[in-house]
């Protein structure tokens, strides 16, 4: 098994070698190295997060540096971006997951690949690396899912696309690199199940419209886009729940709720100026406000100011619905207070961390 097999996820395994449920609380080394390939190495592709972890571990062992420290002077600083990277139980960055990056920085990273590894006249990535990494090294036609976007082949940690290639992250985080069109498209989203419909919209509407002249109608439509909030009844009053807020999966229609923050002692008041929310977040007292639609503000917990946006409404049956979005991520927490008590659920749950303090980019 070589670096080629690890980078192209052609290790011969028939299933992912990392169980996502425990997240960073697992020492991945024995889990990966003790899982023998079930088929000949190089014979097939399986999306294998353990292979990506192994590449990162090799970099750590050879250089004696963390992955972030290794990348910062070689890639991140030269193109002017930064990342936050979640760590496993041993303190190392999870080489297969857990990177937090803003949409503009993701676009910059994609542009580096679109330019053959050059940035402002400087060769940042080794000459020839982008061509090698974006080559279809193995087929993916035998994947069990029928979504066409993942059946076009795999390079080195890159998916082949209908045109060009793409970087592909959980819950619909994408960087599409389209060299023929001299275009990159960066998308951060919150797709809890499948993001194939999102990519279909890109290919159906966005890419055919490249180069189309601007129009007042389009500008007006873009200016009016926002994340929707439920209809508000306009009722005033106060609501309170003492003690921990239990998980209520029905709020998110069965979305995975294995990692939830510790919320307790929620108090909501509404007057003519809007909503005031007092609660404990992972043991820290927090006060947030909203006039109904989304209001951006910091949430101070764990010694970190986490950027959030809060929307609040009162339903026609008198229940309070809070939507708390960690805006450096794709994660939105739903909280309900009604006559039956309180409940919370992630609309799109984090893969590894449940504390709000972990949901802030650098």
ChimeraX attribute file (.defattr): number of C-alpha atoms within 10 A of each C-alpha:
attribute: neighborCount
match mode: 1-to-1
recipient: residues
	/A:1	12
	/A:2	11
	/A:3	14
	/A:4	16
	/A:5	20
	/A:6	23
	/A:7	21
	/A:8	29
	/A:9	28
	/A:10	28
	/A:11	28
	/A:12	21
	/A:13	23
	/A:14	15
	/A:15	13
	/A:16	15
	/A:17	22
	/A:18	20
	/A:19	12
	/A:20	14
	/A:21	12
	/A:22	13
	/A:23	21
	/A:24	22
	/A:25	14
	/A:26	16
	/A:27	14
	/A:28	21
	/A:29	13
	/A:30	9
	/A:31	13
	/A:32	18
	/A:33	13
	/A:34	9
	/A:35	12
	/A:36	12
	/A:37	16
	/A:38	11
	/A:39	13
	/A:40	12
	/A:41	18
	/A:42	19
	/A:43	13
	/A:44	21
	/A:45	25
	/A:46	22
	/A:47	20
	/A:48	23
	/A:49	21
	/A:50	25
	/A:51	28
	/A:52	20
	/A:53	21
	/A:54	21
	/A:55	17
	/A:56	18
	/A:57	20
	/A:58	12
	/A:59	15
	/A:60	18
	/A:61	10
	/A:62	8
	/A:63	11
	/A:64	11
	/A:65	13
	/A:66	16
	/A:67	18
	/A:68	17
	/A:69	12
	/A:70	15
	/A:71	13
	/A:72	16
	/A:73	12
	/A:74	12
	/A:75	19
	/A:76	19
	/A:77	11
	/A:78	14
	/A:79	20
	/A:80	11
	/A:81	16
	/A:82	19
	/A:83	16
	/A:84	17
	/A:85	20
	/A:86	19
	/A:87	19
	/A:88	18
	/A:89	13
	/A:90	12
	/A:91	11
	/A:92	19
	/A:93	23
	/A:94	25
	/A:95	22
	/A:96	18
	/A:97	20
	/A:98	21
	/A:99	15
	/A:100	20
	/A:101	21
	/A:102	20
	/A:103	19
	/A:104	13
	/A:105	17
	/A:106	24
	/A:107	20
	/A:108	20
	/A:109	22
	/A:110	23
	/A:111	25
	/A:112	22
	/A:113	24
	/A:114	22
	/A:115	16
	/A:116	18
	/A:117	22
	/A:118	18
	/A:119	18
	/A:120	10
	/A:121	8
	/A:122	10
	/A:123	14
	/A:124	18
	/A:125	16
	/A:126	10
	/A:127	12
	/A:128	10
	/A:129	13
	/A:130	18
	/A:131	13
	/A:132	12
	/A:133	20
	/A:134	20
	/A:135	18
	/A:136	18
	/A:137	21
	/A:138	19
	/A:139	20
	/A:140	19
	/A:141	15
	/A:142	11
	/A:143	15
	/A:144	9
	/A:145	9
	/A:146	10
	/A:147	12
	/A:148	13
	/A:149	15
	/A:150	17
	/A:151	18
	/A:152	16
	/A:153	20
	/A:154	28
	/A:155	22
	/A:156	22
	/A:157	18
	/A:158	18
	/A:159	24
	/A:160	24
	/A:161	19
	/A:162	11
	/A:163	13
	/A:164	18
	/A:165	25
	/A:166	25
	/A:167	18
	/A:168	15
	/A:169	16
	/A:170	19
	/A:171	20
	/A:172	20
	/A:173	19
	/A:174	22
	/A:175	23
	/A:176	25
	/A:177	27
	/A:178	21
	/A:179	16
	/A:180	9
	/A:181	11
	/A:182	10
	/A:183	15
	/A:184	21
	/A:185	18
	/A:186	21
	/A:187	20
	/A:188	20
	/A:189	18
	/A:190	19
	/A:191	18
	/A:192	18
	/A:193	12
	/A:194	13
	/A:195	18
	/A:196	15
	/A:197	10
	/A:198	14
	/A:199	17
	/A:200	13
	/A:201	11
	/A:202	16
	/A:203	13
	/A:204	11
	/A:205	11
	/A:206	12
	/A:207	14
	/A:208	10
	/A:209	11
	/A:210	10
	/A:211	7
	/A:212	7
	/A:213	7
	/A:214	8
	/A:215	8
	/A:216	8
	/A:217	9
	/A:218	11
	/A:219	10
	/A:220	10
	/A:221	9
	/A:222	10
	/A:223	9
	/A:224	8
	/A:225	8
	/A:226	9
	/A:227	7
	/A:228	9
	/A:229	15
	/A:230	15
	/A:231	12
	/A:232	16
	/A:233	13
	/A:234	14
	/A:235	16
	/A:236	14
	/A:237	11
	/A:238	14
	/A:239	18
	/A:240	17
	/A:241	17
	/A:242	12
	/A:243	13
	/A:244	14
	/A:245	21
	/A:246	16
	/A:247	19
	/A:248	18
	/A:249	17
	/A:250	11
	/A:251	18
	/A:252	18
	/A:253	10
	/A:254	12
	/A:255	16
	/A:256	18
	/A:257	19
	/A:258	16
	/A:259	18
	/A:260	19
	/A:261	19
	/A:262	17
	/A:263	22
	/A:264	21
	/A:265	16
	/A:266	22
	/A:267	17
	/A:268	21
	/A:269	16
	/A:270	22
	/A:271	13
	/A:272	8
	/A:273	10
	/A:274	15
	/A:275	22
	/A:276	17
	/A:277	20
	/A:278	17
	/A:279	21
	/A:280	18
	/A:281	22
	/A:282	17
	/A:283	13
	/A:284	15
	/A:285	15
	/A:286	16
	/A:287	16
	/A:288	20
	/A:289	22
	/A:290	21
	/A:291	17
	/A:292	21
	/A:293	19
	/A:294	20
	/A:295	16
	/A:296	18
	/A:297	16
	/A:298	15
	/A:299	21
	/A:300	19
	/A:301	19
	/A:302	15
	/A:303	8
	/A:304	14
	/A:305	15
	/A:306	21
	/A:307	20
	/A:308	23
	/A:309	21
	/A:310	24
	/A:311	23
	/A:312	29
	/A:313	26
	/A:314	23
	/A:315	16
	/A:316	12
	/A:317	10
	/A:318	18
	/A:319	19
	/A:320	22
	/A:321	23
	/A:322	25
	/A:323	23
	/A:324	22
	/A:325	22
	/A:326	22
	/A:327	19
	/A:328	18
	/A:329	20
	/A:330	22
	/A:331	21
	/A:332	22
	/A:333	20
	/A:334	22
	/A:335	23
	/A:336	21
	/A:337	22
	/A:338	17
	/A:339	10
	/A:340	8
	/A:341	14
	/A:342	24
	/A:343	21
	/A:344	26
	/A:345	29
	/A:346	29
	/A:347	25
	/A:348	21
	/A:349	23
	/A:350	24
	/A:351	19
	/A:352	20
	/A:353	21
	/A:354	18
	/A:355	17
	/A:356	22
	/A:357	20
	/A:358	18
	/A:359	24
	/A:360	18
	/A:361	17
	/A:362	11
